[in-house]
Amino acid sequence: MLKIGILGLGTVGSGVVKILEKNEENIKNKVGAKLKIEKILVNNLNKKRELNFAQGILTNDAAEIIDNPEIDIVVELIGGEYPAYDYIIKAIENGKNIVTANKLVIAKHGKVIFKKADENNVQVCYEGSVAGGLPIIRPLQNSLAANKIKKIYGILNGTTNYILTDMSKKNKEFADSLAQAQKFGFAEADPASDIEGADAAYKITILSLLAFERFVDVNSVYVEGITNIASEDIKLAAEMGYIIKLLAIAKNSDQGLDIRVHPAFVPQDHPLAMINGTYNCVYLHGDAVGQVMSTARGAGQMPTGSAVVSDIMQVSKDINFNQREVQRIDKFLDSQVVDINEIENSFYLRLEVYDQPGVMAHIAKIFGDNNVSLASVLQKQKDNPIVPLVFITHQVKEKDLNKSLKAIESLKDVVKINNIIRVENNI
Ligand SMILES: NC(=O)c1ccc[n+]([C@@H]2O[C@H](COP(=O)([O-])OP(=O)(O)OC[C@H]3O[C@@H](n4cnc5c(N)ncnc54)[C@H](OP(=O)(O)O)[C@@H]3O)[C@@H](O)[C@H]2O)c1
């Protein structure tokens, strides 16, 4: 019998307990040992819970789990940076194997945690940390290991994908779709980490760590959320054959790693454009396998519980058969993220200008002076002195585009620059 201590009995913790109970016999057969939940850490012992436990299982003292010599595997599901990080480190020092779904802790502190685990001859598994129920951590470590991964594109945040899908299908503004996502439980009361892109940045940092075997500082990843996307942008994108998605991108290049999270125009006929609602998707390119795409629900009690329990089972099997999967993280290099200003992209630009002769010529001259060439121009005629002007550029360095936008902004016939969105034509 193997004994498990769970830190946290919220959405995911409860899902893990349910799966371990419901599929107990099946899990025992696959693992070769019975798995017993020894203790569960919660914050508030008096909280009303949907699950019932025997006296003494719930505790609010973390030491009863991480310092408990009976416990083989510690499952960290409290979330946040601290005390989760401290508990993981302490548990590893006490010889416990770790399973966690904590993207923040793995993205920020993975290097220290993996090193500590190696020193203590234990494993750290984190399939639930990226894209909930979508299997991607273990495939990158095992099934795709023969490949050099060139690039990864992910839709890694269900909340923002739900909002963008709702805006797109129902012609709604961001605030209305966010309110709807909150009403249906697809967005938290404080949605900042999701809608501003930080959540996706943690996840793409973890994927690039595995794909490229490089550690990067998550704070150096360029992050832009979806709060500025207007229904007008979505409508114009559709007219030009695109759909707007919040993309998490990681590419390996000679200058370093190009890792970023931002909204992007995705061609309507690309498989990523078809990922709707709360679904997540990872689309990657390996030198041997070619393109691989995988999609599943990226969050929620049972999908994330599924990933966490499969990690618990893998670790249990390894303990039971006296083996340990070694990840060779000692070979991983530290790497810089390429400055966003040096990245080349095509861009969508939406401006408002005074409808008078010469405005186009002034703007075109500024673009020309800054090496920005245009792929298309769309001018909507309105019975109004102010008209929208929409451009798609060819590939241009971000810094050259910014230089030209600064000059365009100061033109007296330009009212304002409404939005700038990267166009990903070569996914
Ligand atoms: N929710 C998802 O769909 C999802 C998907 C993928 C990954 N994840 C990750 O999974 C982890 C857990 O998320 P969740 O949504 O299950 O969180 P949650 O619903 O907020 O649950 C957190 C649990 O941890 C307990 N807890 C929090 N801080 C604690 C502390 N300092 N000491 C003791 N107990 C503490 C809480 O106790 P009380 O019950 O007493 O309040 C609660 O049981 C996070 O890392 C999250 O990023 C979640």
Ligand as a Chemical Component Dictionary entry (heavy atoms), coordinates in Angstrom:
data_LIG
# 
_chem_comp.id                   LIG 
_chem_comp.type                 NON-POLYMER 
_chem_comp.pdbx_formal_charge   0 
_chem_comp.three_letter_code    LIG 
# 
loop_
_chem_comp_atom.comp_id 
_chem_comp_atom.atom_id 
_chem_comp_atom.alt_atom_id 
_chem_comp_atom.type_symbol 
_chem_comp_atom.charge 
_chem_comp_atom.model_Cartn_x 
_chem_comp_atom.model_Cartn_y 
_chem_comp_atom.model_Cartn_z 
_chem_comp_atom.pdbx_ordinal 
LIG N1  N1  N 0  -9.198  24.904 -10.865 1  
LIG C1  C1  C 0  -8.735  24.429 -12.023 2  
LIG O1  O1  O 0  -9.495  24.129 -12.935 3  
LIG C2  C2  C 0  -7.261  24.223 -12.202 4  
LIG C3  C3  C 0  -6.777  23.771 -13.448 5  
LIG C4  C4  C 0  -5.402  23.519 -13.618 6  
LIG C5  C5  C 0  -4.545  23.758 -12.557 7  
LIG N2  N2  N 1  -5.040  24.226 -11.369 8  
LIG C6  C6  C 0  -4.094  24.444 -10.281 9  
LIG O2  O2  O 0  -4.416  23.558 -9.214  10 
LIG C7  C7  C 0  -4.097  24.168 -7.973  11 
LIG C8  C8  C 0  -5.334  24.162 -7.085  12 
LIG O3  O3  O 0  -6.338  24.935 -7.684  13 
LIG P1  P1  P 0  -7.861  24.891 -7.170  14 
LIG O4  O4  O 0  -8.662  25.572 -8.219  15 
LIG O5  O5  O -1 -8.239  23.522 -6.749  16 
LIG O6  O6  O 0  -7.754  25.839 -5.879  17 
LIG P2  P2  P 0  -8.897  26.138 -4.805  18 
LIG O7  O7  O 0  -10.217 25.638 -5.280  19 
LIG O8  O8  O 0  -8.761  27.546 -4.422  20 
LIG O9  O9  O 0  -8.483  25.220 -3.560  21 
LIG C9  C9  C 0  -7.378  25.464 -2.752  22 
LIG C10 C10 C 0  -7.377  24.506 -1.580  23 
LIG O10 O10 O 0  -6.182  24.692 -0.848  24 
LIG C11 C11 C 0  -6.472  25.016 0.509   25 
LIG N3  N3  N 0  -5.487  26.027 0.897   26 
LIG C12 C12 C 0  -5.187  27.179 0.257   27 
LIG N4  N4  N 0  -4.188  27.823 0.890   28 
LIG C13 C13 C 0  -3.863  27.053 1.938   29 
LIG C14 C14 C 0  -2.925  27.191 2.997   30 
LIG N5  N5  N 0  -2.104  28.239 3.073   31 
LIG N6  N6  N 0  -2.861  26.221 3.932   32 
LIG C15 C15 C 0  -3.693  25.167 3.871   33 
LIG N7  N7  N 0  -4.606  24.965 2.902   34 
LIG C16 C16 C 0  -4.685  25.921 1.958   35 
LIG C17 C17 C 0  -7.895  25.543 0.535   36 
LIG O11 O11 O 0  -8.433  25.258 1.815   37 
LIG P3  P3  P 0  -9.980  25.536 2.202   38 
LIG O12 O12 O 0  -10.757 24.535 1.408   39 
LIG O13 O13 O 0  -10.063 25.311 3.655   40 
LIG O14 O14 O 0  -10.248 26.947 1.772   41 
LIG C18 C18 C 0  -8.532  24.711 -0.595  42 
LIG O15 O15 O 0  -8.953  23.470 -0.108  43 
LIG C19 C19 C 0  -3.567  25.568 -8.325  44 
LIG O16 O16 O 0  -2.170  25.535 -8.387  45 
LIG C20 C20 C 0  -4.156  25.835 -9.692  46 
LIG O17 O17 O 0  -3.374  26.736 -10.454 47 
LIG C21 C21 C 0  -6.366  24.457 -11.174 48 
# 
loop_
_chem_comp_bond.comp_id 
_chem_comp_bond.atom_id_1 
_chem_comp_bond.atom_id_2 
_chem_comp_bond.value_order 
_chem_comp_bond.pdbx_ordinal 
LIG N1  C1  SING 1  
LIG C1  O1  DOUB 2  
LIG C1  C2  SING 3  
LIG C2  C3  SING 4  
LIG C2  C21 DOUB 5  
LIG C3  C4  DOUB 6  
LIG C4  C5  SING 7  
LIG C5  N2  DOUB 8  
LIG N2  C6  SING 9  
LIG N2  C21 SING 10 
LIG C6  O2  SING 11 
LIG C6  C20 SING 12 
LIG O2  C7  SING 13 
LIG C7  C8  SING 14 
LIG C7  C19 SING 15 
LIG C8  O3  SING 16 
LIG O3  P1  SING 17 
LIG P1  O4  DOUB 18 
LIG P1  O5  SING 19 
LIG P1  O6  SING 20 
LIG O6  P2  SING 21 
LIG P2  O7  DOUB 22 
LIG P2  O8  SING 23 
LIG P2  O9  SING 24 
LIG O9  C9  SING 25 
LIG C9  C10 SING 26 
LIG C10 O10 SING 27 
LIG C10 C18 SING 28 
LIG O10 C11 SING 29 
LIG C11 N3  SING 30 
LIG C11 C17 SING 31 
LIG N3  C12 SING 32 
LIG N3  C16 SING 33 
LIG C12 N4  DOUB 34 
LIG N4  C13 SING 35 
LIG C13 C14 SING 36 
LIG C13 C16 DOUB 37 
LIG C14 N5  SING 38 
LIG C14 N6  DOUB 39 
LIG N6  C15 SING 40 
LIG C15 N7  DOUB 41 
LIG N7  C16 SING 42 
LIG C17 O11 SING 43 
LIG C17 C18 SING 44 
LIG O11 P3  SING 45 
LIG P3  O12 DOUB 46 
LIG P3  O13 SING 47 
LIG P3  O14 SING 48 
LIG C18 O15 SING 49 
LIG C19 O16 SING 50 
LIG C19 C20 SING 51 
LIG C20 O17 SING 52 
# 
